[in-house]
Amino acid sequence: MSNDASRRINRFGLTRLAQRIEEAGGQIVCQARVKKILPKSESVIVESDAGEFEAKYVVTCAGLQSDRVAKLSGQNIASKIIPFRGEFYELKPEVHHLCRNLIYPVPDPNFPFLGVHFTRLIHGGIECGPNAVLAFAREGYRKIDFSLTDTKGRRVGVPADKIAYVEVAADAGGRKVGFGSG
């Protein structure tokens, strides 16, 4: 394990887990782009930027790319990551008196990915959000981020009007901070 990988693992408090994996003969490879995953009868071969590895078991931590990495193994993956990003509203000062504490919602089963809340900010403002806006890049956190690879051929099993743009607090005296704001 390189020093860089060790620092990354330490940061998440996984040092002991990493030690146990290595003690059992395992290897941890970080920051390696997976090119192919070739299942064999008793093992798996992983071809990556960091080289070729053969193991009985492989655990990938691919985050927003996990569906693509899973597909590399030849599995028929029914799920697909659809990227969303959150936007926040900054409430106008004249409505600050309506929010004296943190306010968290009761989850809505129709939109389980939303968790809109009101938060008092250190400088005295109040923020409402996040909403959920369909993103045009898996790692696109700004409204101008775009990836043709992430956007092309996107098929969504949920009607577009349910996910394309979910407005929150539009009439609560808020000023939208994000896509479409003036």
C-alpha positions as CSV (number, residue, x, y, z in Angstrom):
1,M,0.0,0.0,0.0
2,S,1.5,3.3,-1.0
3,N,1.7,6.3,1.4
4,D,-0.9,8.1,-0.6
5,A,-3.3,5.1,-0.3
6,S,-2.6,4.8,3.3
7,R,-3.5,8.5,4.0
8,R,-6.7,8.1,2.0
9,I,-7.6,5.0,4.0
10,N,-6.6,6.6,7.3
11,R,-8.9,9.6,6.5
12,F,-11.9,7.3,6.5
13,G,-10.9,5.4,9.6
14,L,-10.3,2.1,7.8
15,T,-6.7,1.5,8.8
16,R,-7.5,-1.7,10.8
17,L,-9.6,-3.1,8.0
18,A,-6.8,-2.4,5.5
19,Q,-4.3,-4.2,7.8
20,R,-6.5,-7.2,8.2
21,I,-7.0,-7.5,4.4
22,E,-3.2,-7.4,3.9
23,E,-2.6,-9.8,6.8
24,A,-4.9,-12.3,5.0
25,G,-2.9,-11.9,1.8
26,G,-5.1,-9.3,0.2
27,Q,-4.0,-6.2,-1.7
28,I,-5.6,-2.8,-1.7
29,V,-5.2,-0.8,-5.0
30,C,-6.3,2.8,-4.9
31,Q,-6.8,5.3,-7.8
32,A,-6.7,2.6,-10.5
33,R,-9.0,2.9,-13.4
34,V,-10.5,-0.5,-14.2
35,K,-10.4,-1.5,-17.8
36,K,-11.6,-5.1,-17.8
37,I,-12.9,-7.6,-15.3
38,L,-12.5,-11.2,-16.5
39,P,-14.3,-13.8,-14.3
40,K,-12.7,-17.2,-14.3
41,S,-13.8,-20.4,-12.7
42,E,-11.9,-20.0,-9.4
43,S,-10.8,-16.3,-9.6
44,V,-11.2,-12.9,-11.2
45,I,-8.7,-11.0,-13.3
46,V,-8.8,-7.2,-13.1
47,E,-7.0,-5.2,-15.7
48,S,-6.4,-1.6,-14.6
49,D,-4.1,1.4,-15.1
50,A,-2.1,0.0,-12.1
51,G,-1.6,-3.4,-13.7
52,E,-3.3,-6.7,-13.9
53,F,-4.4,-8.4,-10.7
54,E,-5.8,-11.9,-10.1
55,A,-7.9,-12.6,-7.0
56,K,-10.5,-15.0,-5.6
57,Y,-12.6,-12.0,-4.5
58,V,-12.7,-8.4,-5.8
59,V,-14.3,-5.5,-4.1
60,T,-14.6,-2.3,-6.1
61,C,-15.3,1.1,-4.6
62,A,-16.2,3.0,-7.8
63,G,-18.7,5.5,-6.4
64,L,-20.6,7.2,-9.2
65,Q,-19.0,4.9,-11.8
66,S,-20.0,1.7,-9.9
67,D,-22.6,0.6,-12.5
68,R,-20.1,0.9,-15.3
69,V,-17.4,-1.0,-13.3
70,A,-20.0,-3.7,-12.5
71,K,-20.8,-4.0,-16.2
72,L,-17.1,-4.7,-17.0
73,S,-17.5,-8.0,-15.2
74,G,-20.0,-9.2,-17.8
75,Q,-23.0,-8.9,-15.4
76,N,-26.4,-7.9,-16.7
77,I,-26.8,-4.7,-14.6
78,A,-30.4,-3.6,-14.4
79,S,-29.6,-0.5,-12.4
80,K,-28.0,2.6,-13.7
81,I,-26.7,5.7,-11.9
82,I,-28.7,8.8,-12.9
83,P,-26.8,11.8,-11.6
84,F,-28.5,14.6,-9.7
85,R,-27.1,17.6,-8.0
86,G,-28.6,19.8,-5.3
87,E,-29.4,23.5,-5.4
88,F,-30.0,25.8,-2.5
89,Y,-32.2,28.8,-2.0
90,E,-31.2,31.7,0.1
91,L,-34.2,33.2,1.9
92,K,-34.8,36.9,1.8
93,P,-34.1,38.7,5.1
94,E,-37.8,39.7,5.6
95,V,-38.7,36.0,6.1
96,H,-35.8,35.0,8.4
97,H,-38.2,35.3,11.4
98,L,-40.0,32.2,10.1
99,C,-37.0,30.0,10.8
100,R,-35.4,30.2,14.2
101,N,-34.0,26.7,14.3
102,L,-32.9,23.9,11.9
103,I,-35.9,22.4,10.1
104,Y,-35.8,18.9,8.6
105,P,-38.6,17.3,6.6
106,V,-40.5,14.1,7.0
107,P,-39.4,12.0,4.0
108,D,-41.8,11.8,1.1
109,P,-42.0,8.3,-0.3
110,N,-42.6,9.7,-3.8
111,F,-39.3,11.5,-3.7
112,P,-37.1,9.5,-1.3
113,F,-34.0,11.2,-2.7
114,L,-35.1,14.6,-1.4
115,G,-34.2,15.8,2.0
116,V,-34.9,19.5,1.8
117,H,-34.1,21.4,5.0
118,F,-33.8,25.0,6.3
119,T,-30.4,25.9,7.9
120,R,-29.4,29.1,9.7
121,L,-26.0,30.2,8.4
122,I,-23.1,31.6,10.5
123,H,-23.4,35.0,8.8
124,G,-27.0,35.2,9.7
125,G,-28.7,34.1,6.5
126,I,-31.0,31.1,6.0
127,E,-30.6,28.5,3.4
128,C,-33.2,26.1,2.1
129,G,-32.3,23.0,0.1
130,P,-31.1,21.0,-1.5
131,N,-33.6,20.2,-4.3
132,A,-32.8,17.6,-6.9
133,V,-31.9,18.6,-10.4
134,L,-31.0,16.1,-13.1
135,A,-27.3,16.7,-13.8
136,F,-25.6,16.4,-17.2
137,A,-22.5,14.9,-15.7
138,R,-22.0,12.2,-13.1
139,E,-19.6,14.4,-11.2
140,G,-21.1,17.6,-12.4
141,Y,-21.7,19.8,-9.3
142,R,-22.0,23.1,-11.2
143,K,-25.0,23.9,-13.5
144,I,-22.6,24.3,-16.5
145,D,-20.9,20.9,-16.1
146,F,-21.6,18.6,-19.0
147,S,-20.4,15.2,-20.1
148,L,-21.5,13.7,-23.4
149,T,-20.7,10.2,-22.2
150,D,-22.9,10.7,-19.1
151,T,-25.8,12.3,-21.0
152,K,-26.0,10.4,-24.3
153,G,-28.3,7.4,-24.4
154,R,-29.7,8.1,-21.0
155,R,-32.9,6.2,-20.5
156,V,-34.8,6.8,-17.4
157,G,-37.5,4.5,-16.1
158,V,-39.2,7.4,-14.2
159,P,-41.2,10.0,-16.1
160,A,-39.0,13.0,-16.8
161,D,-41.4,15.4,-15.2
162,K,-40.8,13.7,-11.9
163,I,-37.0,14.0,-11.9
164,A,-36.0,16.7,-14.3
165,Y,-36.6,19.5,-11.9
166,V,-38.1,19.4,-8.5
167,E,-38.9,22.8,-7.2
168,V,-38.9,23.5,-3.5
169,A,-39.9,26.6,-1.6
170,A,-40.6,28.6,-4.8
171,D,-43.3,30.6,-3.0
172,A,-41.6,30.8,0.4
173,G,-39.9,34.1,-0.2
174,G,-36.8,32.4,-1.5
175,R,-34.3,33.4,-4.1
176,K,-33.2,30.4,-6.1
177,V,-29.4,29.8,-6.3
178,G,-28.7,27.6,-9.2
179,F,-29.9,26.6,-12.6
180,G,-32.4,29.1,-14.0
181,S,-31.9,31.7,-11.3
182,G,-31.8,35.3,-12.4
